[in-house]
Amino acid sequence: MQQHLQNPIFKTLSAIADKNNTEAYVIGGFVRDLFLNRPSKDIDVVVVGSGIEY
């Protein structure tokens, strides 16, 4: 599970969300693959509020 979470995009997403005082969550197939310990090729993110402002 840790290998999936080592992707540097997560630090970037977290920093941007913190800077904009908003919430962002990883959803979809990435989360499923994480639990099933399978490789994942994409990351889906949902942003609370306006994704365009994010």
CHARMM-style PDB file with segment names, atoms N, HN, CA, C and O in Angstrom:
ATOM      1  N   MET     1       0.823  -1.189   0.000  1.00  0.00      PROA
ATOM      2  CA  MET     1       0.000   0.000   0.000  1.00  0.00      PROA
ATOM      3  C   MET     1       0.873   1.261   0.000  1.00  0.00      PROA
ATOM      4  O   MET     1       0.535   2.245  -0.658  1.00  0.00      PROA
ATOM      5  N   GLN     2       1.970   1.238   0.718  1.00  0.00      PROA
ATOM      6  HN  GLN     2       2.244   0.438   1.252  1.00  0.00      PROA
ATOM      7  CA  GLN     2       2.838   2.403   0.802  1.00  0.00      PROA
ATOM      8  C   GLN     2       3.404   2.809  -0.555  1.00  0.00      PROA
ATOM      9  O   GLN     2       3.590   3.998  -0.817  1.00  0.00      PROA
ATOM     10  N   GLN     3       3.679   1.836  -1.418  1.00  0.00      PROA
ATOM     11  HN  GLN     3       3.528   0.870  -1.206  1.00  0.00      PROA
ATOM     12  CA  GLN     3       4.258   2.170  -2.718  1.00  0.00      PROA
ATOM     13  C   GLN     3       3.300   3.027  -3.542  1.00  0.00      PROA
ATOM     14  O   GLN     3       3.743   3.886  -4.304  1.00  0.00      PROA
ATOM     15  N   HSD     4       1.997   2.804  -3.398  1.00  0.00      PROA
ATOM     16  HN  HSD     4       1.637   2.106  -2.778  1.00  0.00      PROA
ATOM     17  CA  HSD     4       1.013   3.609  -4.126  1.00  0.00      PROA
ATOM     18  C   HSD     4       1.008   5.050  -3.631  1.00  0.00      PROA
ATOM     19  O   HSD     4       0.777   5.981  -4.403  1.00  0.00      PROA
ATOM     20  N   LEU     5       1.263   5.225  -2.345  1.00  0.00      PROA
ATOM     21  HN  LEU     5       1.450   4.470  -1.718  1.00  0.00      PROA
ATOM     22  CA  LEU     5       1.169   6.553  -1.738  1.00  0.00      PROA
ATOM     23  C   LEU     5       2.459   7.355  -1.854  1.00  0.00      PROA
ATOM     24  O   LEU     5       2.511   8.495  -1.392  1.00  0.00      PROA
ATOM     25  N   GLN     6       3.490   6.793  -2.454  1.00  0.00      PROA
ATOM     26  HN  GLN     6       3.448   5.867  -2.829  1.00  0.00      PROA
ATOM     27  CA  GLN     6       4.770   7.483  -2.602  1.00  0.00      PROA
ATOM     28  C   GLN     6       4.796   8.440  -3.788  1.00  0.00      PROA
ATOM     29  O   GLN     6       5.754   9.196  -3.951  1.00  0.00      PROA
ATOM     30  N   ASN     7       3.765   8.416  -4.608  1.00  0.00      PROA
ATOM     31  HN  ASN     7       2.987   7.802  -4.475  1.00  0.00      PROA
ATOM     32  CA  ASN     7       3.715   9.284  -5.776  1.00  0.00      PROA
ATOM     33  C   ASN     7       3.786  10.747  -5.324  1.00  0.00      PROA
ATOM     34  O   ASN     7       2.987  11.164  -4.486  1.00  0.00      PROA
ATOM     35  N   PRO     8       4.723  11.530  -5.861  1.00  0.00      PROA
ATOM     36  CA  PRO     8       4.881  12.927  -5.423  1.00  0.00      PROA
ATOM     37  C   PRO     8       3.657  13.806  -5.692  1.00  0.00      PROA
ATOM     38  O   PRO     8       3.549  14.900  -5.139  1.00  0.00      PROA
ATOM     39  N   ILE     9       2.743  13.340  -6.529  1.00  0.00      PROA
ATOM     40  HN  ILE     9       2.830  12.451  -6.979  1.00  0.00      PROA
ATOM     41  CA  ILE     9       1.547  14.141  -6.804  1.00  0.00      PROA
ATOM     42  C   ILE     9       0.732  14.375  -5.538  1.00  0.00      PROA
ATOM     43  O   ILE     9       0.047  15.391  -5.423  1.00  0.00      PROA
ATOM     44  N   PHE    10       0.799  13.440  -4.582  1.00  0.00      PROA
ATOM     45  HN  PHE    10       1.356  12.615  -4.676  1.00  0.00      PROA
ATOM     46  CA  PHE    10       0.018  13.600  -3.354  1.00  0.00      PROA
ATOM     47  C   PHE    10       0.513  14.773  -2.514  1.00  0.00      PROA
ATOM     48  O   PHE    10      -0.293  15.482  -1.912  1.00  0.00      PROA
ATOM     49  N   LYS    11       1.807  14.985  -2.466  1.00  0.00      PROA
ATOM     50  HN  LYS    11       2.462  14.409  -2.955  1.00  0.00      PROA
ATOM     51  CA  LYS    11       2.345  16.147  -1.742  1.00  0.00      PROA
ATOM     52  C   LYS    11       1.924  17.436  -2.438  1.00  0.00      PROA
ATOM     53  O   LYS    11       1.592  18.424  -1.783  1.00  0.00      PROA
ATOM     54  N   THR    12       1.938  17.419  -3.763  1.00  0.00      PROA
ATOM     55  HN  THR    12       2.208  16.617  -4.295  1.00  0.00      PROA
ATOM     56  CA  THR    12       1.531  18.597  -4.528  1.00  0.00      PROA
ATOM     57  C   THR    12       0.054  18.901  -4.306  1.00  0.00      PROA
ATOM     58  O   THR    12      -0.314  20.047  -4.047  1.00  0.00      PROA
ATOM     59  N   LEU    13      -0.794  17.876  -4.407  1.00  0.00      PROA
ATOM     60  HN  LEU    13      -0.495  16.945  -4.617  1.00  0.00      PROA
ATOM     61  CA  LEU    13      -2.229  18.067  -4.179  1.00  0.00      PROA
ATOM     62  C   LEU    13      -2.498  18.599  -2.777  1.00  0.00      PROA
ATOM     63  O   LEU    13      -3.305  19.510  -2.595  1.00  0.00      PROA
ATOM     64  N   SER    14      -1.824  18.032  -1.799  1.00  0.00      PROA
ATOM     65  HN  SER    14      -1.168  17.292  -1.947  1.00  0.00      PROA
ATOM     66  CA  SER    14      -1.999  18.454  -0.412  1.00  0.00      PROA
ATOM     67  C   SER    14      -1.579  19.908  -0.217  1.00  0.00      PROA
ATOM     68  O   SER    14      -2.280  20.679   0.439  1.00  0.00      PROA
ATOM     69  N   ALA    15      -0.447  20.276  -0.780  1.00  0.00      PROA
ATOM     70  HN  ALA    15       0.123  19.650  -1.313  1.00  0.00      PROA
ATOM     71  CA  ALA    15       0.049  21.648  -0.640  1.00  0.00      PROA
ATOM     72  C   ALA    15      -0.909  22.653  -1.281  1.00  0.00      PROA
ATOM     73  O   ALA    15      -1.173  23.713  -0.713  1.00  0.00      PROA
ATOM     74  N   ILE    16      -1.422  22.322  -2.450  1.00  0.00      PROA
ATOM     75  HN  ILE    16      -1.207  21.461  -2.912  1.00  0.00      PROA
ATOM     76  CA  ILE    16      -2.350  23.229  -3.134  1.00  0.00      PROA
ATOM     77  C   ILE    16      -3.657  23.341  -2.355  1.00  0.00      PROA
ATOM     78  O   ILE    16      -4.194  24.437  -2.196  1.00  0.00      PROA
ATOM     79  N   ALA    17      -4.167  22.215  -1.870  1.00  0.00      PROA
ATOM     80  HN  ALA    17      -3.731  21.325  -1.999  1.00  0.00      PROA
ATOM     81  CA  ALA    17      -5.403  22.240  -1.082  1.00  0.00      PROA
ATOM     82  C   ALA    17      -5.212  23.070   0.183  1.00  0.00      PROA
ATOM     83  O   ALA    17      -6.073  23.879   0.529  1.00  0.00      PROA
ATOM     84  N   ASP    18      -4.099  22.877   0.870  1.00  0.00      PROA
ATOM     85  HN  ASP    18      -3.399  22.220   0.590  1.00  0.00      PROA
ATOM     86  CA  ASP    18      -3.823  23.659   2.081  1.00  0.00      PROA
ATOM     87  C   ASP    18      -3.729  25.145   1.762  1.00  0.00      PROA
ATOM     88  O   ASP    18      -4.295  25.975   2.473  1.00  0.00      PROA
ATOM     89  N   LYS    19      -3.019  25.477   0.701  1.00  0.00      PROA
ATOM     90  HN  LYS    19      -2.559  24.802   0.123  1.00  0.00      PROA
ATOM     91  CA  LYS    19      -2.833  26.875   0.314  1.00  0.00      PROA
ATOM     92  C   LYS    19      -4.168  27.546   0.006  1.00  0.00      PROA
ATOM     93  O   LYS    19      -4.362  28.723   0.308  1.00  0.00      PROA
ATOM     94  N   ASN    20      -5.084  26.795  -0.595  1.00  0.00      PROA
ATOM     95  HN  ASN    20      -4.926  25.839  -0.840  1.00  0.00      PROA
ATOM     96  CA  ASN    20      -6.389  27.336  -0.971  1.00  0.00      PROA
ATOM     97  C   ASN    20      -7.465  27.095   0.082  1.00  0.00      PROA
ATOM     98  O   ASN    20      -8.637  27.403  -0.134  1.00  0.00      PROA
ATOM     99  N   ASN    21      -7.055  26.539   1.230  1.00  0.00      PROA
ATOM    100  HN  ASN    21      -6.103  26.289   1.406  1.00  0.00      PROA
ATOM    101  CA  ASN    21      -7.986  26.271   2.326  1.00  0.00      PROA
ATOM    102  C   ASN    21      -9.215  25.498   1.840  1.00  0.00      PROA
ATOM    103  O   ASN    21     -10.354  25.876   2.115  1.00  0.00      PROA
ATOM    104  N   THR    22      -8.959  24.413   1.115  1.00  0.00      PROA
ATOM    105  HN  THR    22      -8.034  24.106   0.891  1.00  0.00      PROA
ATOM    106  CA  THR    22     -10.036  23.584   0.592  1.00  0.00      PROA
ATOM    107  C   THR    22      -9.705  22.118   0.831  1.00  0.00      PROA
ATOM    108  O   THR    22      -8.595  21.776   1.241  1.00  0.00      PROA
ATOM    109  N   GLU    23     -10.671  21.269   0.573  1.00  0.00      PROA
ATOM    110  HN  GLU    23     -11.572  21.547   0.240  1.00  0.00      PROA
ATOM    111  CA  GLU    23     -10.481  19.830   0.746  1.00  0.00      PROA
ATOM    112  C   GLU    23     -10.418  19.164  -0.620  1.00  0.00      PROA
ATOM    113  O   GLU    23     -11.179  19.505  -1.526  1.00  0.00      PROA
ATOM    114  N   ALA    24      -9.504  18.212  -0.756  1.00  0.00      PROA
ATOM    115  HN  ALA    24      -8.886  17.935  -0.020  1.00  0.00      PROA
ATOM    116  CA  ALA    24      -9.380  17.423  -1.981  1.00  0.00      PROA
ATOM    117  C   ALA    24      -9.203  15.967  -1.577  1.00  0.00      PROA
ATOM    118  O   ALA    24      -8.438  15.657  -0.664  1.00  0.00      PROA
ATOM    119  N   TYR    25      -9.911  15.080  -2.258  1.00  0.00      PROA
ATOM    120  HN  TYR    25     -10.532  15.331  -2.999  1.00  0.00      PROA
ATOM    121  CA  TYR    25      -9.885  13.663  -1.919  1.00  0.00      PROA
ATOM    122  C   TYR    25      -9.573  12.823  -3.149  1.00  0.00      PROA
ATOM    123  O   TYR    25     -10.042  13.115  -4.249  1.00  0.00      PROA
ATOM    124  N   VAL    26      -8.785  11.790  -2.954  1.00  0.00      PROA
ATOM    125  HN  VAL    26      -8.403  11.553  -2.061  1.00  0.00      PROA
ATOM    126  CA  VAL    26      -8.530  10.809  -4.005  1.00  0.00      PROA
ATOM    127  C   VAL    26      -9.696   9.829  -3.978  1.00  0.00      PROA
ATOM    128  O   VAL    26     -10.079   9.338  -2.917  1.00  0.00      PROA
ATOM    129  N   ILE    27     -10.262   9.547  -5.158  1.00  0.00      PROA
ATOM    130  HN  ILE    27      -9.951   9.946  -6.020  1.00  0.00      PROA
ATOM    131  CA  ILE    27     -11.444   8.693  -5.248  1.00  0.00      PROA
ATOM    132  C   ILE    27     -11.275   7.687  -6.391  1.00  0.00      PROA
ATOM    133  O   ILE    27     -10.256   7.682  -7.082  1.00  0.00      PROA
ATOM    134  N   GLY    28     -12.271   6.855  -6.575  1.00  0.00      PROA
ATOM    135  HN  GLY    28     -13.099   6.860  -6.014  1.00  0.00      PROA
ATOM    136  CA  GLY    28     -12.367   6.004  -7.752  1.00  0.00      PROA
ATOM    137  C   GLY    28     -11.434   4.810  -7.784  1.00  0.00      PROA
ATOM    138  O   GLY    28     -11.125   4.205  -6.757  1.00  0.00      PROA
ATOM    139  N   GLY    29     -10.995   4.488  -8.993  1.00  0.00      PROA
ATOM    140  HN  GLY    29     -11.246   4.980  -9.827  1.00  0.00      PROA
ATOM    141  CA  GLY    29     -10.204   3.288  -9.233  1.00  0.00      PROA
ATOM    142  C   GLY    29      -8.896   3.246  -8.473  1.00  0.00      PROA
ATOM    143  O   GLY    29      -8.431   2.166  -8.109  1.00  0.00      PROA
ATOM    144  N   PHE    30      -8.293   4.397  -8.227  1.00  0.00      PROA
ATOM    145  HN  PHE    30      -8.671   5.274  -8.523  1.00  0.00      PROA
ATOM    146  CA  PHE    30      -7.036   4.409  -7.481  1.00  0.00      PROA
ATOM    147  C   PHE    30      -7.243   3.849  -6.083  1.00  0.00      PROA
ATOM    148  O   PHE    30      -6.438   3.052  -5.601  1.00  0.00      PROA
ATOM    149  N   VAL    31      -8.321   4.266  -5.436  1.00  0.00      PROA
ATOM    150  HN  VAL    31      -8.975   4.914  -5.828  1.00  0.00      PROA
ATOM    151  CA  VAL    31      -8.611   3.786  -4.078  1.00  0.00      PROA
ATOM    152  C   VAL    31      -8.909   2.286  -4.109  1.00  0.00      PROA
ATOM    153  O   VAL    31      -8.426   1.537  -3.260  1.00  0.00      PROA
ATOM    154  N   ARG    32      -9.702   1.853  -5.083  1.00  0.00      PROA
ATOM    155  HN  ARG    32     -10.095   2.461  -5.772  1.00  0.00      PROA
ATOM    156  CA  ARG    32      -9.996   0.424  -5.231  1.00  0.00      PROA
ATOM    157  C   ARG    32      -8.711  -0.373  -5.413  1.00  0.00      PROA
ATOM    158  O   ARG    32      -8.501  -1.389  -4.750  1.00  0.00      PROA
ATOM    159  N   ASP    33      -7.853   0.095  -6.316  1.00  0.00      PROA
ATOM    160  HN  ASP    33      -8.024   0.920  -6.854  1.00  0.00      PROA
ATOM    161  CA  ASP    33      -6.604  -0.614  -6.582  1.00  0.00      PROA
ATOM    162  C   ASP    33      -5.691  -0.619  -5.363  1.00  0.00      PROA
ATOM    163  O   ASP    33      -4.949  -1.577  -5.143  1.00  0.00      PROA
ATOM    164  N   LEU    34      -5.743   0.439  -4.578  1.00  0.00      PROA
ATOM    165  HN  LEU    34      -6.346   1.216  -4.757  1.00  0.00      PROA
ATOM    166  CA  LEU    34      -4.956   0.510  -3.354  1.00  0.00      PROA
ATOM    167  C   LEU    34      -5.357  -0.609  -2.402  1.00  0.00      PROA
ATOM    168  O   LEU    34      -4.499  -1.295  -1.846  1.00  0.00      PROA
ATOM    169  N   PHE    35      -6.657  -0.793  -2.216  1.00  0.00      PROA
ATOM    170  HN  PHE    35      -7.354  -0.236  -2.668  1.00  0.00      PROA
ATOM    171  CA  PHE    35      -7.139  -1.846  -1.322  1.00  0.00      PROA
ATOM    172  C   PHE    35      -6.876  -3.242  -1.875  1.00  0.00      PROA
ATOM    173  O   PHE    35      -6.652  -4.181  -1.111  1.00  0.00      PROA
ATOM    174  N   LEU    36      -6.903  -3.380  -3.185  1.00  0.00      PROA
ATOM    175  HN  LEU    36      -7.085  -2.617  -3.805  1.00  0.00      PROA
ATOM    176  CA  LEU    36      -6.671  -4.683  -3.805  1.00  0.00      PROA
ATOM    177  C   LEU    36      -5.195  -4.939  -4.097  1.00  0.00      PROA
ATOM    178  O   LEU    36      -4.827  -5.980  -4.643  1.00  0.00      PROA
ATOM    179  N   ASN    37      -4.350  -3.963  -3.721  1.00  0.00      PROA
ATOM    180  HN  ASN    37      -4.649  -3.118  -3.278  1.00  0.00      PROA
ATOM    181  CA  ASN    37      -2.906  -4.065  -3.925  1.00  0.00      PROA
ATOM    182  C   ASN    37      -2.559  -4.314  -5.396  1.00  0.00      PROA
ATOM    183  O   ASN    37      -1.733  -5.164  -5.730  1.00  0.00      PROA
ATOM    184  N   ARG    38      -3.225  -3.539  -6.262  1.00  0.00      PROA
ATOM    185  HN  ARG    38      -3.896  -2.849  -5.991  1.00  0.00      PROA
ATOM    186  CA  ARG    38      -2.982  -3.631  -7.699  1.00  0.00      PROA
ATOM    187  C   ARG    38      -2.353  -2.331  -8.187  1.00  0.00      PROA
ATOM    188  O   ARG    38      -2.547  -1.283  -7.571  1.00  0.00      PROA
ATOM    189  N   PRO    39      -1.608  -2.385  -9.275  1.00  0.00      PROA
ATOM    190  CA  PRO    39      -1.072  -1.138  -9.837  1.00  0.00      PROA
ATOM    191  C   PRO    39      -2.211  -0.271 -10.383  1.00  0.00      PROA
ATOM    192  O   PRO    39      -3.235  -0.782 -10.837  1.00  0.00      PROA
ATOM    193  N   SER    40      -2.018   1.018 -10.331  1.00  0.00      PROA
ATOM    194  HN  SER    40      -1.186   1.433  -9.962  1.00  0.00      PROA
ATOM    195  CA  SER    40      -3.024   1.948 -10.829  1.00  0.00      PROA
ATOM    196  C   SER    40      -2.370   2.907 -11.812  1.00  0.00      PROA
ATOM    197  O   SER    40      -1.232   3.332 -11.610  1.00  0.00      PROA
ATOM    198  N   LYS    41      -3.089   3.244 -12.875  1.00  0.00      PROA
ATOM    199  HN  LYS    41      -4.012   2.899 -13.040  1.00  0.00      PROA
ATOM    200  CA  LYS    41      -2.513   4.089 -13.915  1.00  0.00      PROA
ATOM    201  C   LYS    41      -3.017   5.523 -13.874  1.00  0.00      PROA
ATOM    202  O   LYS    41      -2.479   6.388 -14.565  1.00  0.00      PROA
ATOM    203  N   ASP    42      -4.039   5.784 -13.074  1.00  0.00      PROA
ATOM    204  HN  ASP    42      -4.476   5.081 -12.513  1.00  0.00      PROA
ATOM    205  CA  ASP    42      -4.540   7.149 -12.991  1.00  0.00      PROA
ATOM    206  C   ASP    42      -5.007   7.448 -11.573  1.00  0.00      PROA
ATOM    207  O   ASP    42      -5.203   6.543 -10.762  1.00  0.00      PROA
ATOM    208  N   ILE    43      -5.179   8.731 -11.294  1.00  0.00      PROA
ATOM    209  HN  ILE    43      -5.020   9.466 -11.953  1.00  0.00      PROA
ATOM    210  CA  ILE    43      -5.626   9.177  -9.980  1.00  0.00      PROA
ATOM    211  C   ILE    43      -6.779  10.144 -10.202  1.00  0.00      PROA
ATOM    212  O   ILE    43      -6.629  11.154 -10.891  1.00  0.00      PROA
ATOM    213  N   ASP    44      -7.936   9.828  -9.612  1.00  0.00      PROA
ATOM    214  HN  ASP    44      -8.058   9.008  -9.053  1.00  0.00      PROA
ATOM    215  CA  ASP    44      -9.099  10.708  -9.691  1.00  0.00      PROA
ATOM    216  C   ASP    44      -9.177  11.508  -8.400  1.00  0.00      PROA
ATOM    217  O   ASP    44      -9.026  10.960  -7.308  1.00  0.00      PROA
ATOM    218  N   VAL    45      -9.413  12.804  -8.533  1.00  0.00      PROA
ATOM    219  HN  VAL    45      -9.536  13.249  -9.420  1.00  0.00      PROA
ATOM    220  CA  VAL    45      -9.470  13.691  -7.373  1.00  0.00      PROA
ATOM    221  C   VAL    45     -10.778  14.466  -7.415  1.00  0.00      PROA
ATOM    222  O   VAL    45     -11.184  14.962  -8.466  1.00  0.00      PROA
ATOM    223  N   VAL    46     -11.434  14.565  -6.263  1.00  0.00      PROA
ATOM    224  HN  VAL    46     -11.104  14.163  -5.410  1.00  0.00      PROA
ATOM    225  CA  VAL    46     -12.611  15.417  -6.136  1.00  0.00      PROA
ATOM    226  C   VAL    46     -12.236  16.565  -5.203  1.00  0.00      PROA
ATOM    227  O   VAL    46     -11.594  16.365  -4.171  1.00  0.00      PROA
ATOM    228  N   VAL    47     -12.649  17.765  -5.587  1.00  0.00      PROA
ATOM    229  HN  VAL    47     -13.170  17.927  -6.425  1.00  0.00      PROA
ATOM    230  CA  VAL    47     -12.366  18.964  -4.801  1.00  0.00      PROA
ATOM    231  C   VAL    47     -13.687  19.493  -4.262  1.00  0.00      PROA
ATOM    232  O   VAL    47     -14.654  19.642  -5.008  1.00  0.00      PROA
ATOM    233  N   VAL    48     -13.723  19.777  -2.960  1.00  0.00      PROA
ATOM    234  HN  VAL    48     -12.937  19.656  -2.354  1.00  0.00      PROA
ATOM    235  CA  VAL    48     -14.913  20.356  -2.355  1.00  0.00      PROA
ATOM    236  C   VAL    48     -14.956  21.831  -2.753  1.00  0.00      PROA
ATOM    237  O   VAL    48     -14.031  22.587  -2.459  1.00  0.00      PROA
ATOM    238  N   GLY    49     -16.027  22.227  -3.416  1.00  0.00      PROA
ATOM    239  HN  GLY    49     -16.779  21.613  -3.654  1.00  0.00      PROA
ATOM    240  CA  GLY    49     -16.138  23.606  -3.891  1.00  0.00      PROA
ATOM    241  C   GLY    49     -15.901  23.668  -5.382  1.00  0.00      PROA
ATOM    242  O   GLY    49     -16.368  22.807  -6.128  1.00  0.00      PROA
ATOM    243  N   SER    50     -15.181  24.674  -5.815  1.00  0.00      PROA
ATOM    244  HN  SER    50     -14.801  25.373  -5.209  1.00  0.00      PROA
ATOM    245  CA  SER    50     -14.942  24.891  -7.240  1.00  0.00      PROA
ATOM    246  C   SER    50     -13.610  24.290  -7.667  1.00  0.00      PROA
ATOM    247  O   SER    50     -12.551  24.731  -7.220  1.00  0.00      PROA
ATOM    248  N   GLY    51     -13.665  23.291  -8.524  1.00  0.00      PROA
ATOM    249  HN  GLY    51     -14.525  22.933  -8.887  1.00  0.00      PROA
ATOM    250  CA  GLY    51     -12.441  22.693  -9.041  1.00  0.00      PROA
ATOM    251  C   GLY    51     -11.648  23.663  -9.902  1.00  0.00      PROA
ATOM    252  O   GLY    51     -10.424  23.568  -9.982  1.00  0.00      PROA
ATOM    253  N   ILE    52     -12.332  24.582 -10.535  1.00  0.00      PROA
ATOM    254  HN  ILE    52     -13.327  24.659 -10.470  1.00  0.00      PROA
ATOM    255  CA  ILE    52     -11.652  25.560 -11.381  1.00  0.00      PROA
ATOM    256  C   ILE    52     -10.820  26.507 -10.522  1.00  0.00      PROA
ATOM    257  O   ILE    52      -9.707  26.869 -10.904  1.00  0.00      PROA
ATOM    258  N   GLU    53     -11.346  26.913  -9.365  1.00  0.00      PROA
ATOM    259  HN  GLU    53     -12.250  26.620  -9.054  1.00  0.00      PROA
ATOM    260  CA  GLU    53     -10.584  27.777  -8.466  1.00  0.00      PROA
ATOM    261  C   GLU    53      -9.408  27.037  -7.857  1.00  0.00      PROA
ATOM    262  O   GLU    53      -8.378  27.637  -7.550  1.00  0.00      PROA
ATOM    263  N   TYR    54      -9.565  25.730  -7.683  1.00  0.00      PROA
ATOM    264  HN  TYR    54     -10.402  25.243  -7.932  1.00  0.00      PROA
ATOM    265  CA  TYR    54      -8.504  24.915  -7.097  1.00  0.00      PROA
ATOM    266  C   TYR    54      -7.318  24.920  -8.015  1.00  0.00      PROA
ATOM    267  OT1 TYR    54      -6.303  24.291  -7.715  1.00  0.00      PROA
TER     268      TYR     54
END
